Amino acid sequence: MRDLAELRKLHSSKWLRYPADVLPLHVAEMDFEVDPGVRAVLAEMVAKSDLGYLGPIPEVPEAFIGFAQRHWGWTPDAAQIRMTTDVGVGVVEVIRALSKPGDKVIINSPVYHSFYMWLDELHLTTVDAPLIHESDVWRLDLAAIEAQFKSGARFILLSSPHNPAGRIHTLEELTAIAELSNKYNAYVISDEIHAPLTYADQKFIPYLSISAAQRRGIMVTSSSKAFNFAGLKAAIIVTQNQEMFEELNAMPEANHWRASLLGGFAMAKAFAGGDKWLAETMTQLDHNRKLVKELLAKYLPDAKYVIPQNSYLAWIDISCLGLGDNASEYLIENKKVAFNPGTEFGDQFGAYIRLNFATSPEIIEEGIKRLAS
Ligand SMILES: Cc1ncc(COP(=O)(O)O)c(C=O)c1O
């Protein structure tokens, strides 16, 4: 892996947002190099000045279907996979097409901070059905979700797997959501961007693989998170029911052209040929997710952290430090280490930080030492 001096020369938000003496463990980018196969596709396109608009790209559905079959035993319908700019744009355009201003959308806090911004952008009302946290498990509160549907919510925006809790929703939970959505005529938008980053000891269930989910369910996903090229801007909107697909014809056609050519072909390459790179990456992340536990036990034993079932984000309760809601700001200024503040994921989570462990063991240790100091 690249050392800190090399990483500091990168152009992404992770490396440019804070001054150079701050160790950045916040935004969800990995410090690992991108799969050489993907880099070769990109290098060749750049070398040939092959940088126009995105046209027809059957390679993406083909590659995604292969990936879904190999990893999840599920076969999406190629004719119902649409391109979009990124997962954020995809979710916003899907909901914009199906909603009217003021509609209520359920989220499950603590949840990925952009969900709040996307719904504000659409002038919708965000209603919360917080996850239940019991015996080291974060899970969906089905009763709270039903209560929100009963009081008129027309959508639920799921983070599946869940960022920042690292939770894989179970088949039972997802089936219950599907049944509720049918009972209350509500739509389920399932953001599955973290799904390929599921650890070998877990089983990820694509929402649309559940038949009860298909009439009112939409998946939005991309290879960008798992294969580490968020800057390339391409994602897909997936349905698995003809009526649902046609309802989304209300979205602007420009969705497709607003995705990037490089992103589209990188996605095709990653989903088709990235399994080996992904398996190696997951081995490193598996080591790291456990290392965070060991290092917290060593340096900050009163912090609370549940090892995630998916992805590379550690959701840590640091109330033992008594830093209050502004812990992250304090840590950036005084300890020169950046995490995402818990309050980004929901007002009531000031006791938490989110730490990105997709980096080297040395950098993780340095970050936790700075936190504990
Ligand atoms: C749950 C979730 N959805 C979406 C995104 C962002 O996706 P995109 O960059 O494709 O909009 C992230 C980024 O971390 C995420 O964690």
The ligand as a Gaussian input file, in Angstrom:
#p B3LYP/6-31G(d) Opt

LIG

0 1
 C      -24.958000       4.550000       1.601000
 C      -24.270000       5.405000       0.589000
 N      -24.941000       5.792000      -0.501000
 C      -24.361000       6.557000      -1.440000
 C      -23.069000       7.003000      -1.294000
 C      -22.492000       7.934000      -2.324000
 O      -22.618000       7.383000      -3.563000
 P      -22.346000       8.267000      -4.849000
 O      -21.002000       8.842000      -4.717000
 O      -22.478000       7.272000      -5.948000
 O      -23.458000       9.290000      -4.871000
 C      -22.327000       6.632000      -0.179000
 C      -20.952000       7.109000      -0.022000
 O      -20.296000       6.864000       0.926000
 C      -22.953000       5.806000       0.780000
 O      -22.285000       5.429000       1.878000

